[in-house]
Structures are given as C-alpha cells and as structure tokens.
Amino acid sequence: MRILVAGATGVVGRPLVGALRSRGHQVSALVREESLARAPEADAIVVADVLDREALSAAVSEAQPEVVVHQLTALRDMFDNPPEAFARTARLRTEGTANLVAAARAAGARRLVAQSIAFAAAPNADLAVDEDAPLYVDAPDPGWSATVRAIAELEDQVLNTSAELSGVVLRYGSLYGPGTAYARTGGSAQWVLSGGFPLPEGGAGITSFLHVEDAVGAAVAAVESEVTGTFHITDDEPAQAAQWLPHFARALDAPAPRVIPATTAPQLLGWFMAHQLTSAVGASNARARTELGWKPQRPSWRNGLGEE
Ligand SMILES: NC(=O)c1ccc[n+]([C@@H]2O[C@H](COP(=O)([O-])OP(=O)(O)OC[C@H]3O[C@@H](n4cnc5c(N)ncnc54)[C@H](OP(=O)(O)O)[C@@H]3O)[C@@H](O)[C@H]2O)c1
C-alpha cells in the first residue's frame, strides 16, 4: 500500500516508517523543511508544515497515499516548557488534524490512522476503563482540560470525516522505551535520577504504559486492518504509582522516591503530574485485542521500564 506518515521524525513515527517498509509498503515521510536533516529513510520524502494548509495539501497529493498516519505532537519540549509544548500540541491536534483530514480527502486517501492518548479519561473507581468512559474535558486544571478538549476534537475529526475516509484512533498509553521521557536519557528518568521526582503518599493514581515498539505494532495493525473506531493501545498491567515509580527508580539505580503528603503534590509537581500519581485511571486494551487483532508484545512495564 501507499502510506504517508506525518510525524515521521518522531519517537513513534521514525520506527513506524521502517516497520511499514519492511512489510512491503511504499512509505512517504512527511517532514518539515527545518527537520529534513533528521528525515528517516523512506521511499519518498514530502515536505510541509501541517499548519500550512496549502503546502500540506500539495505534499499529500504528491504522495498519493491510500492511508495517512498522524503521529504529530510537539511534546518533545515537554520538560523545557510544558505550557508551550501542550499549547502547540493542542494546535496540532485541532488545526493540524483538520488540515491533514482535508489534504487526505483531496488526495483520495481511504483511511486515516491517528495517535491519541489513553490517559485522558475522567477519574473513577475502576482500575482501567474502556474507550466509552467519559473524557476529563472538565478537569479543574485549565491546561489539562484544554488538552483533553483538543484530544476530543482530534478524535471527532478522525472518526467523523466522510464515508470515503475511514478513521482509526489509537489511544497510546504512557510511552516508554527509546526516545521517550522514560528512556534513561529522557526527562522523567533524569528527574528520578536527580532524586527530585517524589511519590505522593498512597500513590493511588494508575498509569497504563506502552512500549514504543508496541505503539508501532498497533499502528501497523491499524494501517493494514479495515476496522474503524477508537482503541486503547496499552499494556496488560495498569499500575499504581506506588508500584511503578519505586520500580522505575530501582531499574535506573536512582534513589528511592521520597514520599510527600498528597496534598502538597500539585504545588510540587504541577496539577497534571499530581493527578497522574494520585487519581488517574488506567485503560483496558480489551477492545484492541478483539476488534483490531492487536496485543502487546511487552505485556508488562515490569519488563523494560527504566532498562533502555
Ligand atoms: N502516549 C504518550 O505517552 C505520549 C504521546 C505522545 C508523546 N509522548 C512523549 O512525547 C515525546 C515525543 O513523542 P512523539 O513521537 O509523540 O513526538 P515527537 O517525537 O516529538 O514526534 C512528533 C512529530 O510531529 C512532527 N511535527 C511537530 N509539529 C509539526 C508540524 N507543525 N508540521 C509537521 N510535523 C510536525 C515532528 O516533526 P519535527 O521533527 O519537525 O519536529 C515529529 O516528527 C516522547 O517523549 C514521548 O514519550 C508521549
């Protein structure tokens, strides 16, 4: 198949280009002009910024893809300037997605596969929720509620575009592995190594992790499948912070995280991190297993988190 990968220089996009090519697909990588030096090996490179509607339309029509894959974020700067990274990512998820949908339709693509996140659900009493659980669009933190609203808009655009362009949303769990924040050189790992990443007392917030290779595998499955809809792409073991954070520190040979009162967590960690560690809910991958025919090759974060 002819496939266009948008976000082809990214943590998921780059290995995805290689994985699709190794399965015999003809892959065009969409790359911004300023990032050309980091372009992956691909059958073709097409150049555009997704926020430039006309340039994007020309680039996508040059590639003539049957399937378009959306792996666009601006989260690389998450640790240097979180508000800016989240705001730019929200714009990519709203305006960028609209431009990509329009370009894909104009080029005659028949399928769109897009990255979303599996940690945007509103908290509830479950260990892990399914894809129908309400999103946390009314989170008390304005930054996070804006992020979740952008996610909801992305998903709506991908799933309800037109009869000719079928959509699949892959809600990835918290990515770990090479290039991610949890890689040994990544922002989260460096924070734990410095001893500055505390564990709020109880550590009851739940994270569903996902190895980057499994994110790539799910995108390949979604490209090659005919199913539509939203899927949690997560490992099999949703984990409380009280479990995974001490494990992560041990794997890194870092100091054990110091325990802080849960009430002080938002001031010390920011609202989102405090929420993730104290009250977030995990995500079940049951639907992806049955409908997409995908399952994680790394079923547990215990085998790998902090090791690469
Ligand atoms: N589920 C999760 O946990 C999750 C989800 C997403 C991201 N993250 C974290 O965020 C970090 C980045 O991961 P990622 O793969 O999503 O992001 P990434 O590695 O930064 O890749 C994002 C891609 O989007 C492209 N892009 C950004 N703005 C663009 C624009 N205006 N026009 C065209 N392309 C544009 C980037 O291209 P350029 O090279 O030109 O910038 C890059 O190819 C990692 O640390 C990861 O762990 C985590």
The ligand as an ORCA input file, in Angstrom:
! r2SCAN-3c Opt
* xyz 0 1
  N       1.239      8.434     24.966
  C       2.292      9.051     25.430
  O       2.849      8.812     26.474
  C       2.875     10.064     24.583
  C       2.236     10.511     23.452
  C       2.891     11.414     22.677
  C       4.133     11.823     23.068
  N       4.706     11.381     24.189
  C       6.040     11.773     24.615
  O       6.371     12.921     23.942
  C       7.661     12.776     23.362
  C       7.514     12.867     21.896
  O       6.836     11.739     21.320
  P       6.123     11.781     19.883
  O       6.615     10.693     18.989
  O       4.671     11.911     20.022
  O       6.568     13.168     19.401
  P       7.866     13.539     18.636
  O       8.894     12.523     18.783
  O       8.161     14.954     19.007
  O       7.266     13.494     17.169
  C       6.319     14.407     16.769
  C       6.375     14.530     15.282
  O       5.484     15.558     14.880
  C       6.185     16.388     13.962
  N       5.659     17.727     13.953
  C       5.508     18.560     15.005
  N       4.988     19.718     14.581
  C       4.803     19.622     13.251
  C       4.291     20.483     12.239
  N       3.841     21.701     12.550
  N       4.259     20.044     10.971
  C       4.713     18.826     10.648
  N       5.209     17.958     11.557
  C       5.241     18.355     12.837
  C       7.608     16.363     14.455
  O       8.442     16.825     13.429
  P       9.760     17.724     13.687
  O      10.896     16.752     13.794
  O       9.819     18.598     12.506
  O       9.536     18.477     14.975
  C       7.761     14.899     14.778
  O       8.012     14.153     13.609
  C       8.241     11.482     23.851
  O       8.991     11.745     24.994
  C       7.026     10.694     24.199
  O       7.300      9.802     25.256
  C       4.085     10.509     24.957
*
